[in-house]
Amino acid sequence: MSILPITVYGDSILRKKASPVLEIDDTLISIIRNMFQTMHNANGIGLAANQIGLAKRVFIVDVSPVEGYEKIKPMTLLNPKIVSKSDDLDSYEEGCLSIPELKSEVIRPKGIEISFFDLDMKEYKMEVDDLIARVIQHELDHLNGVLFIDHLSEENKKKFKKHLNKIKNRKLDVGYPITESSTYTLYK
């Protein structure tokens, strides 16, 4: 297994809508294993494929390092879709491995129902709430080219502009590998 570089704010792949996964092969399974190692190395709890330079609709979630969620097993979600959202909204501080050292409150639905495929291409529907719902919504946003900062007010975005430019220009030491170029993709 390998630790992959993480794409960061300003990298073009983070703004592209990912394409569906049509088949599972050894290469994809290897990439997903590397994604878990990459995410754990960076102390993350979710990682979308475009965050490692692959524009495919797959993300992983592992909230087990969070107190109260230790028994939740890691998940791999392929071609995920939100089926429904609760009317109840929740505000919570979010961060992102692609936007290091920046956190802000984001309002999202407290609960969701999601459909997705597993690595055997078996379809599942699942209702989740609280932290798991938030992480899934955050990662699904990535697959649609949306970053958590897109949910912020213009005033808050302005406050972060200087920091975002540091990230974009790779003038930040983040403690884990990041891409060297804003046009990085996993496959040439």
Backbone as a chain_set.jsonl record, in Angstrom:
{"seq": "MSILPITVYGDSILRKKASPVLEIDDTLISIIRNMFQTMHNANGIGLAANQIGLAKRVFIVDVSPVEGYEKIKPMTLLNPKIVSKSDDLDSYEEGCLSIPELKSEVIRPKGIEISFFDLDMKEYKMEVDDLIARVIQHELDHLNGVLFIDHLSEENKKKFKKHLNKIKNRKLDVGYPITESSTYTLYK", "coords": {"N": [[0.84, -1.188, 0.0], [0.294, 2.319, -0.499], [0.94, 5.727, 0.379], [-0.79, 8.36, -0.922], [-0.453, 11.512, -2.681], [-2.39, 14.319, -1.668], [-4.874, 16.193, -3.285], [-5.216, 19.734, -3.361], [-6.844, 22.847, -2.413], [-7.505, 24.835, -5.22], [-6.567, 23.023, -7.051], [-7.484, 21.687, -10.129], [-9.03, 19.336, -10.426], [-10.626, 19.145, -8.196], [-12.819, 20.669, -8.692], [-14.249, 19.431, -10.614], [-16.97, 17.404, -11.747], [-17.236, 14.131, -10.743], [-17.005, 11.021, -12.564], [-19.16, 8.135, -13.009], [-18.452, 4.974, -11.409], [-17.907, 2.196, -13.274], [-16.97, -0.365, -13.361], [-15.45, -2.772, -11.207], [-12.14, -3.35, -10.563], [-8.857, -4.827, -10.092], [-7.092, -2.681, -9.982], [-8.68, -0.486, -9.13], [-9.467, -1.421, -6.598], [-6.972, -1.548, -5.351], [-6.346, 1.189, -5.374], [-8.335, 2.145, -3.647], [-7.581, 0.908, -1.234], [-5.161, 2.262, -0.906], [-6.206, 4.805, -0.598], [-7.434, 4.612, 1.924], [-5.143, 4.276, 3.53], [-3.85, 6.686, 2.976], [-5.747, 8.565, 3.928], [-5.839, 7.887, 6.688], [-3.184, 8.413, 7.379], [-3.187, 11.174, 7.191], [-4.839, 11.842, 9.23], [-7.598, 11.95, 8.709], [-11.214, 11.534, 8.325], [-12.737, 10.99, 6.206], [-12.552, 10.606, 2.658], [-12.534, 11.544, -0.675], [-12.36, 10.247, -4.026], [-11.48, 12.136, -5.937], [-9.886, 13.693, -4.39], [-7.499, 12.436, -4.345], [-6.751, 12.587, -6.886], [-8.299, 11.181, -8.747], [-10.974, 11.13, -10.807], [-13.489, 9.752, -10.155], [-16.624, 8.385, -9.008], [-16.371, 7.671, -6.076], [-15.961, 7.292, -2.608], [-14.479, 7.148, 0.677], [-15.106, 6.378, 4.123], [-14.254, 6.627, 7.494], [-15.071, 6.785, 10.58], [-14.313, 5.778, 12.971], [-12.094, 6.651, 14.586], [-13.186, 8.716, 16.059], [-14.491, 9.752, 19.14], [-17.094, 7.881, 20.551], [-17.855, 6.749, 18.188], [-16.403, 4.516, 17.743], [-17.081, 1.85, 17.153], [-18.069, 1.823, 14.615], [-17.784, 0.573, 11.417], [-15.295, 0.977, 8.812], [-16.188, 2.409, 5.627], [-16.76, 1.986, 2.13], [-17.993, 3.741, -0.512], [-19.565, 3.568, -3.555], [-20.63, 5.296, -6.438], [-22.521, 7.002, -5.04], [-25.703, 8.348, -3.965], [-27.828, 10.809, -2.683], [-30.886, 10.053, -1.339], [-32.911, 11.083, 0.231], [-33.333, 13.901, 2.457], [-33.251, 15.068, 5.813], [-35.499, 17.458, 7.316], [-34.553, 18.741, 9.478], [-31.897, 20.8, 10.391], [-28.377, 21.106, 10.998], [-25.621, 22.652, 12.554], [-22.14, 22.528, 12.317], [-18.654, 22.366, 12.963], [-16.55, 22.082, 10.252], [-13.755, 20.623, 8.555], [-11.197, 20.007, 6.085], [-9.169, 17.787, 4.275], [-8.187, 18.677, 1.873], [-8.226, 21.341, 2.158], [-6.301, 22.37, 4.111], [-5.846, 23.122, 7.605], [-7.925, 24.921, 7.895], [-11.01, 25.67, 9.211], [-14.564, 25.742, 9.588], [-17.906, 26.608, 10.579], [-20.556, 24.76, 9.204], [-23.721, 24.468, 7.782], [-25.857, 21.765, 7.496], [-28.211, 19.185, 6.426], [-29.39, 17.223, 9.135], [-29.861, 14.488, 9.025], [-29.765, 11.855, 6.554], [-30.86, 9.827, 3.781], [-29.186, 7.476, 1.916], [-28.171, 6.024, -1.174], [-26.019, 3.547, -2.52], [-23.269, 1.688, -3.991], [-21.411, -1.241, -3.123], [-18.112, -2.777, -3.007], [-18.612, -5.113, -4.351], [-20.408, -4.417, -6.174], [-22.967, -4.426, -5.218], [-26.059, -3.061, -4.432], [-27.0, -0.718, -1.919], [-29.147, 0.8, 0.53], [-29.209, 3.293, 2.965], [-29.907, 4.788, 6.071], [-28.651, 7.532, 7.774], [-27.362, 9.636, 10.39], [-26.296, 12.64, 12.136], [-22.797, 12.78, 12.751], [-21.914, 10.864, 10.818], [-23.705, 11.269, 8.692], [-23.008, 13.888, 8.056], [-20.281, 13.633, 7.251], [-20.592, 11.977, 5.009], [-22.16, 13.669, 3.367], [-20.337, 15.758, 2.989], [-18.233, 14.437, 1.623], [-19.613, 13.542, -0.635], [-20.252, 15.994, -1.756], [-17.654, 16.663, -2.652], [-17.412, 14.871, -4.827], [-19.072, 16.091, -6.562], [-17.793, 18.377, -7.245], [-17.81, 20.356, -5.333], [-16.77, 22.284, -2.572], [-16.388, 22.484, 1.031], [-16.155, 25.138, 1.761], [-17.701, 26.439, -0.068], [-20.184, 26.534, 0.99], [-20.186, 28.599, 2.724], [-20.738, 31.999, 3.915], [-20.267, 34.989, 1.95], [-18.806, 36.849, 3.364], [-17.398, 35.27, 5.264], [-15.881, 33.749, 3.468], [-14.206, 35.707, 2.442], [-12.646, 36.25, 4.679], [-11.036, 34.031, 4.718], [-9.504, 34.17, 2.468], [-6.714, 34.856, 2.218], [-5.463, 32.681, 3.467], [-6.392, 30.614, 1.831], [-5.114, 31.264, -0.551], [-2.468, 30.739, 0.202], [-2.608, 27.971, 0.451], [-3.295, 27.243, -2.192], [-1.002, 28.111, -3.535], [0.797, 26.439, -2.458], [2.204, 27.074, -0.103], [2.297, 26.158, 2.44], [3.004, 24.041, 5.118], [1.782, 20.985, 5.636], [1.998, 18.499, 6.852], [1.398, 16.113, 5.635], [1.601, 14.382, 2.466], [1.021, 16.441, -0.366], [-0.295, 17.313, -3.603], [1.92, 18.358, -6.226], [1.263, 19.969, -8.298], [-1.336, 21.95, -9.752], [-2.76, 20.678, -11.685], [-2.695, 17.994, -11.313], [-3.316, 14.538, -11.807], [-4.246, 11.189, -10.996], [-3.922, 9.313, -12.96], [-2.125, 9.501, -15.962]], "CA": [[0.0, 0.0, 0.0], [1.038, 3.567, -0.629], [0.311, 6.995, 0.74], [-0.896, 9.169, -2.125], [-0.556, 12.945, -2.413], [-3.766, 14.818, -1.631], [-5.108, 17.414, -4.042], [-5.562, 20.835, -2.46], [-7.573, 23.994, -2.946], [-6.888, 25.367, -6.43], [-6.352, 21.929, -7.999], [-8.638, 21.681, -11.024], [-9.866, 18.138, -10.275], [-11.564, 19.333, -7.083], [-13.995, 21.386, -9.19], [-14.883, 18.627, -11.66], [-17.915, 16.377, -11.318], [-16.647, 12.807, -10.97], [-17.795, 10.118, -13.401], [-19.546, 6.904, -12.306], [-17.632, 3.758, -11.442], [-18.637, 1.236, -14.096], [-16.503, -1.721, -13.058], [-14.489, -2.93, -10.117], [-11.007, -4.178, -10.965], [-7.773, -4.839, -9.102], [-6.516, -1.337, -9.885], [-9.548, 0.326, -8.273], [-9.368, -1.948, -5.23], [-5.675, -1.091, -4.85], [-6.468, 2.629, -5.123], [-9.153, 2.332, -2.446], [-6.702, 0.571, -0.1], [-4.238, 3.394, -0.758], [-6.988, 5.93, -0.072], [-7.559, 4.439, 3.379], [-3.844, 4.559, 4.141], [-3.63, 8.126, 2.81], [-6.649, 9.259, 4.852], [-5.388, 7.655, 8.067], [-1.916, 9.127, 7.54], [-3.486, 12.599, 7.333], [-5.798, 11.966, 10.336], [-8.912, 12.284, 8.2], [-12.281, 10.564, 8.558], [-13.388, 10.792, 4.922], [-11.703, 10.985, 1.531], [-13.133, 11.287, -1.983], [-11.363, 9.858, -5.027], [-10.851, 13.285, -6.589], [-8.888, 14.248, -3.478], [-6.215, 11.793, -4.637], [-6.502, 12.76, -8.304], [-9.085, 10.257, -9.554], [-12.314, 11.71, -10.973], [-14.494, 8.687, -10.136], [-17.597, 8.563, -7.927], [-16.091, 6.775, -4.956], [-15.327, 7.87, -1.43], [-14.353, 6.281, 1.845], [-15.417, 6.997, 5.407], [-13.881, 5.87, 8.69], [-15.261, 7.666, 11.737], [-13.964, 5.035, 14.193], [-11.204, 7.37, 15.508], [-13.933, 9.734, 16.792], [-15.111, 9.242, 20.366], [-18.503, 7.54, 20.394], [-18.056, 6.088, 16.893], [-15.344, 3.506, 17.646], [-17.569, 0.562, 16.646], [-18.535, 1.971, 13.239], [-16.797, 0.017, 10.482], [-14.98, 1.8, 7.64], [-17.093, 2.199, 4.499], [-16.424, 2.42, 0.776], [-19.252, 4.017, -1.198], [-19.426, 3.779, -4.988], [-21.783, 5.903, -7.099], [-23.508, 7.356, -4.011], [-26.74, 9.351, -4.242], [-28.717, 11.101, -1.557], [-32.271, 9.749, -1.687], [-33.721, 12.071, 0.947], [-32.659, 14.658, 3.514], [-34.158, 15.492, 6.875], [-35.763, 18.896, 7.375], [-33.763, 19.267, 10.592], [-30.552, 21.21, 10.008], [-27.402, 21.079, 12.076], [-24.398, 23.397, 12.276], [-21.006, 21.816, 12.895], [-17.391, 22.814, 12.395], [-15.959, 21.148, 9.299], [-12.449, 20.857, 7.972], [-11.024, 19.21, 4.879], [-7.766, 17.498, 3.973], [-7.816, 19.464, 0.696], [-8.167, 22.743, 2.587], [-5.691, 22.162, 5.426], [-5.758, 24.129, 8.669], [-9.039, 25.854, 7.831], [-12.258, 25.067, 9.679], [-15.662, 26.687, 9.737], [-19.239, 26.038, 10.78], [-21.317, 24.512, 7.98], [-25.083, 23.981, 8.062], [-26.269, 20.668, 6.61], [-29.264, 18.346, 7.0], [-28.921, 16.368, 10.24], [-29.965, 13.09, 8.614], [-29.973, 11.602, 5.123], [-30.922, 8.451, 3.281], [-28.258, 7.417, 0.785], [-28.015, 4.749, -1.883], [-24.654, 3.4, -3.024], [-22.834, 0.332, -4.297], [-20.187, -1.65, -2.435], [-17.076, -3.271, -3.916], [-19.171, -6.228, -5.128], [-21.451, -3.762, -6.98], [-24.264, -4.682, -4.613], [-26.643, -1.772, -4.047], [-27.494, -0.569, -0.551], [-29.746, 2.062, 0.98], [-28.872, 3.414, 4.378], [-30.254, 6.046, 6.735], [-27.619, 7.923, 8.735], [-27.523, 10.992, 10.912], [-25.199, 13.24, 12.888], [-21.474, 12.862, 12.154], [-21.794, 10.044, 9.608], [-24.435, 11.98, 7.638], [-22.208, 15.06, 7.697], [-19.103, 13.205, 6.486], [-21.065, 11.506, 3.704], [-22.544, 14.835, 2.565], [-19.098, 16.462, 2.667], [-17.524, 13.674, 0.586], [-20.439, 13.562, -1.849], [-19.993, 17.312, -2.346], [-16.397, 16.564, -3.405], [-17.654, 14.181, -6.099], [-19.817, 17.02, -7.407], [-16.982, 19.567, -7.467], [-18.17, 21.352, -4.322], [-15.951, 22.271, -1.353], [-17.175, 22.962, 2.173], [-16.132, 26.605, 1.81], [-18.761, 26.935, -0.944], [-21.385, 26.68, 1.814], [-19.99, 29.724, 3.636], [-21.14, 33.334, 3.463], [-19.208, 35.735, 1.254], [-17.99, 37.473, 4.414], [-16.467, 34.25, 5.769], [-14.947, 33.396, 2.393], [-13.214, 36.791, 2.375], [-11.732, 36.071, 5.824], [-10.145, 32.904, 4.455], [-8.851, 34.341, 1.168], [-5.249, 34.82, 2.341], [-5.092, 31.29, 3.773], [-6.664, 29.82, 0.633], [-4.025, 31.535, -1.497], [-1.295, 29.99, 0.676], [-2.828, 26.565, 0.076], [-3.245, 27.169, -3.653], [0.384, 28.307, -3.951], [1.587, 25.426, -1.751], [3.076, 27.781, 0.832], [1.858, 25.653, 3.728], [3.483, 22.706, 5.464], [0.58, 20.385, 6.219], [2.27, 17.265, 7.586], [1.117, 14.946, 4.79], [1.918, 14.715, 1.069], [0.024, 17.075, -1.225], [0.122, 17.348, -4.999], [2.879, 19.411, -6.57], [0.744, 20.747, -9.416], [-2.791, 22.118, -9.706], [-3.366, 19.854, -12.726], [-2.359, 16.603, -10.987], [-4.301, 13.444, -11.842], [-3.64, 9.916, -10.628], [-3.553, 8.66, -14.21], [-1.724, 10.44, -17.026]], "C": [[0.876, 1.239, 0.0], [0.226, 4.734, -0.094], [0.365, 7.87, -0.495], [-0.905, 10.65, -1.764], [-2.018, 13.377, -2.508], [-3.855, 16.106, -2.438], [-5.582, 18.495, -3.075], [-6.291, 21.948, -3.204], [-6.802, 24.611, -4.117], [-6.612, 24.295, -7.469], [-7.629, 21.734, -8.824], [-9.57, 20.482, -10.811], [-10.895, 18.281, -9.152], [-12.838, 20.053, -7.519], [-14.715, 20.64, -10.306], [-15.864, 17.644, -11.045], [-17.329, 15.019, -11.706], [-17.589, 11.936, -11.795], [-18.086, 8.822, -12.642], [-18.489, 5.805, -12.414], [-18.459, 2.719, -12.189], [-18.201, -0.199, -13.851], [-15.49, -1.669, -11.922], [-13.371, -3.829, -10.646], [-9.918, -4.081, -9.893], [-7.156, -3.463, -8.914], [-7.352, -0.471, -8.954], [-9.466, -0.141, -6.824], [-8.047, -1.506, -4.589], [-5.713, 0.398, -4.512], [-7.255, 2.875, -3.845], [-8.35, 1.977, -1.196], [-5.725, 1.716, 0.169], [-4.953, 4.633, -0.216], [-7.142, 5.821, 1.442], [-6.241, 4.769, 4.071], [-3.535, 6.058, 4.088], [-4.462, 8.916, 3.807], [-6.187, 9.102, 6.293], [-4.083, 8.395, 8.35], [-2.139, 10.625, 7.793], [-4.491, 12.875, 8.457], [-7.18, 12.441, 9.88], [-9.931, 11.21, 8.538], [-13.112, 10.328, 7.298], [-12.45, 11.246, 3.82], [-12.396, 10.584, 0.235], [-12.035, 11.018, -3.001], [-10.714, 11.064, -5.702], [-9.846, 13.985, -5.672], [-7.528, 13.556, -3.619], [-5.975, 11.773, -6.152], [-7.248, 11.82, -9.229], [-10.526, 10.752, -9.634], [-13.373, 10.623, -11.142], [-15.379, 8.856, -8.906], [-17.406, 7.485, -6.856], [-15.503, 7.599, -3.812], [-15.33, 6.865, -0.299], [-14.655, 7.089, 3.101], [-14.927, 6.061, 6.501], [-13.935, 6.82, 9.879], [-14.856, 6.985, 13.047], [-12.952, 5.743, 15.094], [-11.922, 8.406, 16.385], [-14.632, 9.093, 17.991], [-16.617, 9.055, 20.163], [-18.806, 6.791, 19.104], [-17.067, 4.941, 16.687], [-15.803, 2.204, 17.015], [-18.089, 0.63, 15.206], [-17.435, 1.505, 12.287], [-16.519, 0.992, 9.338], [-15.883, 1.427, 6.461], [-16.455, 2.689, 3.2], [-17.74, 2.573, 0.035], [-18.963, 4.359, -2.66], [-20.733, 4.334, -5.542], [-22.885, 6.289, -6.109], [-24.48, 8.434, -4.48], [-27.542, 9.564, -2.965], [-30.145, 10.916, -2.046], [-33.208, 10.757, -1.024], [-32.881, 12.717, 2.046], [-33.688, 15.036, 4.565], [-34.373, 17.0, 6.784], [-34.951, 19.551, 8.483], [-32.355, 19.578, 10.106], [-29.66, 21.246, 11.234], [-26.171, 21.873, 11.64], [-23.255, 22.715, 13.012], [-19.734, 22.316, 12.212], [-16.8, 21.727, 11.506], [-14.564, 21.6, 8.903], [-12.326, 19.943, 6.772], [-9.539, 19.007, 4.624], [-7.28, 18.273, 2.753], [-7.777, 20.963, 0.981], [-7.575, 22.74, 4.0], [-5.691, 23.41, 6.305], [-6.867, 25.176, 8.625], [-10.299, 25.11, 8.251], [-13.316, 26.15, 9.797], [-16.967, 25.924, 9.953], [-19.942, 25.917, 9.428], [-22.675, 23.949, 8.388], [-25.437, 22.935, 7.012], [-27.478, 19.964, 7.231], [-28.674, 17.385, 8.039], [-28.918, 14.888, 9.86], [-30.2, 12.981, 7.123], [-30.244, 10.117, 4.905], [-30.074, 8.443, 2.02], [-28.317, 6.038, 0.145], [-26.606, 4.735, -2.459], [-24.394, 1.937, -3.35], [-21.579, 0.037, -3.489], [-19.204, -2.204, -3.47], [-17.492, -4.516, -4.702], [-20.262, -5.737, -6.08], [-22.852, -4.163, -6.52], [-24.802, -3.343, -4.116], [-27.2, -1.826, -2.625], [-28.212, 0.759, -0.419], [-29.519, 2.103, 2.479], [-29.331, 4.778, 4.882], [-29.2, 6.318, 7.789], [-27.917, 9.325, 9.228], [-26.244, 11.433, 11.609], [-23.879, 13.204, 12.11], [-21.362, 12.072, 10.846], [-22.523, 10.717, 8.436], [-23.63, 13.177, 7.153], [-21.013, 14.671, 6.829], [-19.527, 12.742, 5.092], [-21.455, 12.685, 2.81], [-21.313, 15.621, 2.112], [-18.37, 15.753, 1.522], [-18.309, 13.639, -0.721], [-20.327, 14.924, -2.538], [-18.723, 17.275, -3.186], [-16.629, 15.934, -4.774], [-18.417, 15.055, -7.087], [-19.059, 18.323, -7.639], [-17.243, 20.695, -6.489], [-17.267, 21.173, -3.106], [-16.752, 22.836, -0.197], [-17.188, 24.479, 2.251], [-17.185, 27.216, 0.881], [-20.068, 27.143, -0.184], [-21.317, 27.9, 2.732], [-20.5, 31.029, 3.039], [-19.964, 34.006, 2.762], [-18.267, 36.391, 2.262], [-16.957, 36.485, 4.969], [-15.439, 33.849, 4.722], [-13.837, 34.441, 2.29], [-12.194, 36.655, 3.499], [-10.677, 35.01, 5.536], [-9.3, 33.075, 3.196], [-7.329, 34.222, 1.245], [-4.767, 33.382, 2.584], [-5.296, 30.394, 2.546], [-5.581, 30.041, -0.426], [-2.742, 30.82, -1.094], [-1.41, 28.52, 0.284], [-2.633, 26.397, -1.428], [-1.807, 27.259, -4.164], [1.355, 27.372, -3.24], [2.649, 26.057, -0.85], [2.738, 27.386, 2.269], [2.454, 24.277, 3.947], [2.368, 22.023, 6.228], [0.814, 19.064, 6.944], [1.879, 15.99, 6.861], [1.363, 15.354, 3.346], [0.732, 15.368, 0.357], [0.579, 17.093, -2.653], [1.072, 18.514, -5.244], [2.341, 20.355, -7.629], [-0.781, 20.822, -9.33], [-3.508, 21.296, -10.78], [-3.092, 18.365, -12.516], [-3.562, 15.688, -11.194], [-3.546, 12.151, -11.546], [-3.17, 9.172, -11.874], [-3.197, 9.719, -15.237], [-2.467, 10.098, -18.298]], "O": [[2.028, 1.217, 0.433], [-1.005, 4.724, -0.114], [1.437, 8.099, -1.055], [-1.317, 11.014, -0.663], [-2.78, 12.862, -3.327], [-3.02, 17.0, -2.296], [-6.264, 18.206, -2.092], [-6.344, 21.983, -4.433], [-5.604, 24.873, -4.015], [-6.44, 24.609, -8.647], [-8.723, 21.629, -8.269], [-10.78, 20.607, -10.998], [-11.925, 17.606, -9.165], [-13.831, 20.046, -6.791], [-15.678, 21.149, -10.88], [-15.627, 17.112, -9.96], [-16.973, 14.796, -12.862], [-18.809, 12.089, -11.735], [-17.34, 8.453, -11.734], [-17.739, 5.731, -13.388], [-19.577, 2.399, -11.785], [-18.959, -1.138, -14.097], [-14.789, -0.679, -11.713], [-13.629, -4.936, -11.119], [-10.053, -3.343, -8.917], [-6.742, -3.113, -7.808], [-6.807, 0.207, -8.083], [-9.401, 0.687, -5.916], [-8.018, -1.134, -3.415], [-5.178, 0.82, -3.488], [-6.877, 3.729, -3.043], [-8.437, 2.686, -0.194], [-5.491, 2.092, 1.318], [-4.368, 5.414, 0.535], [-6.999, 6.811, 2.159], [-6.228, 5.465, 5.086], [-3.016, 6.624, 5.051], [-3.956, 9.829, 4.458], [-6.148, 10.079, 7.04], [-3.899, 8.94, 9.438], [-1.374, 11.26, 8.519], [-4.944, 14.008, 8.62], [-7.841, 13.223, 10.562], [-9.576, 10.117, 8.98], [-14.075, 9.561, 7.317], [-11.647, 12.159, 4.014], [-12.796, 9.433, 0.064], [-10.913, 11.503, -2.857], [-9.522, 11.027, -6.01], [-9.04, 14.788, -6.142], [-6.528, 14.029, -3.08], [-5.115, 11.042, -6.643], [-6.866, 11.674, -10.39], [-11.223, 10.785, -8.619], [-14.072, 10.582, -12.155], [-14.947, 9.4, -7.889], [-18.178, 6.531, -6.756], [-14.667, 8.479, -4.02], [-16.067, 5.88, -0.308], [-14.485, 8.307, 3.137], [-15.155, 4.852, 6.446], [-12.987, 7.556, 10.153], [-15.038, 7.56, 14.121], [-12.939, 5.464, 16.293], [-11.34, 8.917, 17.342], [-15.271, 8.048, 17.878], [-17.312, 9.944, 19.673], [-19.903, 6.254, 18.945], [-16.915, 4.45, 15.569], [-14.996, 1.51, 16.396], [-18.5, -0.385, 14.644], [-16.302, 1.983, 12.346], [-17.404, 1.748, 8.938], [-16.288, 0.273, 6.319], [-15.713, 3.672, 3.181], [-18.523, 1.626, -0.037], [-18.227, 5.298, -2.965], [-21.815, 3.891, -5.156], [-24.049, 5.944, -6.311], [-24.134, 9.307, -5.277], [-27.885, 8.613, -2.262], [-30.567, 11.528, -3.027], [-34.17, 11.223, -1.634], [-31.876, 12.169, 2.499], [-34.851, 15.291, 4.25], [-33.539, 17.727, 6.245], [-34.688, 20.753, 8.447], [-31.698, 18.739, 9.491], [-30.131, 21.398, 12.362], [-25.735, 21.774, 10.493], [-23.381, 22.367, 14.186], [-19.744, 22.646, 11.026], [-16.578, 20.6, 11.947], [-14.242, 22.788, 8.915], [-13.247, 19.184, 6.469], [-8.746, 19.941, 4.743], [-6.079, 18.504, 2.612], [-7.346, 21.753, 0.141], [-8.264, 23.066, 4.967], [-5.562, 24.545, 5.847], [-6.748, 26.221, 9.264], [-10.614, 24.049, 7.712], [-13.015, 27.313, 10.067], [-17.108, 24.764, 9.566], [-19.925, 26.844, 8.618], [-22.76, 23.061, 9.237], [-25.334, 23.176, 5.809], [-27.744, 20.124, 8.422], [-27.601, 16.815, 7.84], [-28.069, 14.126, 10.323], [-30.759, 13.884, 6.5], [-29.903, 9.274, 5.735], [-30.228, 9.306, 1.156], [-28.489, 5.025, 0.822], [-26.067, 5.775, -2.837], [-25.197, 1.062, -3.026], [-20.783, 0.932, -3.203], [-19.446, -2.106, -4.673], [-16.787, -4.926, -5.624], [-20.953, -6.537, -6.713], [-23.791, -4.232, -7.314], [-24.088, -2.584, -3.459], [-27.78, -2.822, -2.194], [-27.935, 1.714, -1.145], [-29.622, 1.09, 3.171], [-29.164, 5.793, 4.205], [-28.886, 5.45, 8.602], [-28.625, 10.097, 8.581], [-25.254, 10.703, 11.662], [-23.85, 13.561, 10.932], [-20.781, 12.558, 9.876], [-22.013, 10.732, 7.316], [-23.584, 13.445, 5.952], [-20.758, 15.295, 5.799], [-18.879, 13.085, 4.102], [-21.119, 12.701, 1.626], [-21.259, 16.093, 0.977], [-17.941, 16.396, 0.564], [-17.719, 13.7, -1.799], [-20.309, 14.998, -3.767], [-18.702, 17.791, -4.303], [-16.095, 16.415, -5.774], [-18.414, 14.799, -8.291], [-19.623, 19.276, -8.176], [-16.938, 21.854, -6.771], [-17.027, 20.05, -2.662], [-17.7, 23.591, -0.414], [-18.148, 25.055, 2.762], [-17.527, 28.39, 1.029], [-20.958, 27.848, -0.658], [-22.28, 28.201, 3.438], [-20.672, 31.152, 1.827], [-18.809, 33.629, 2.963], [-17.062, 36.473, 2.027], [-15.785, 36.827, 5.124], [-14.27, 33.634, 5.041], [-12.673, 34.102, 2.077], [-11.007, 36.914, 3.296], [-9.56, 35.08, 6.048], [-8.469, 32.221, 2.888], [-6.723, 33.548, 0.412], [-3.792, 32.931, 1.982], [-4.472, 29.524, 2.261], [-5.183, 29.102, -1.116], [-2.004, 30.345, -1.957], [-0.44, 27.904, -0.158], [-1.898, 25.517, -1.875], [-1.437, 26.567, -5.113], [2.572, 27.488, -3.391], [3.809, 25.646, -0.83], [2.878, 28.187, 3.194], [2.413, 23.434, 3.051], [2.037, 22.428, 7.343], [-0.101, 18.558, 7.594], [2.014, 14.898, 7.413], [1.339, 16.543, 3.028], [-0.406, 14.909, 0.463], [1.777, 16.909, -2.868], [1.023, 19.528, -4.548], [2.901, 21.431, -7.84], [-1.433, 19.876, -8.89], [-4.737, 21.227, -10.783], [-3.243, 17.568, -13.442], [-4.683, 16.018, -10.805], [-2.35, 12.043, -11.817], [-2.148, 8.486, -11.849], [-3.895, 10.725, -15.364], [-2.281, 10.76, -19.319]]}, "num_chains": 1, "name": "protein.A"}
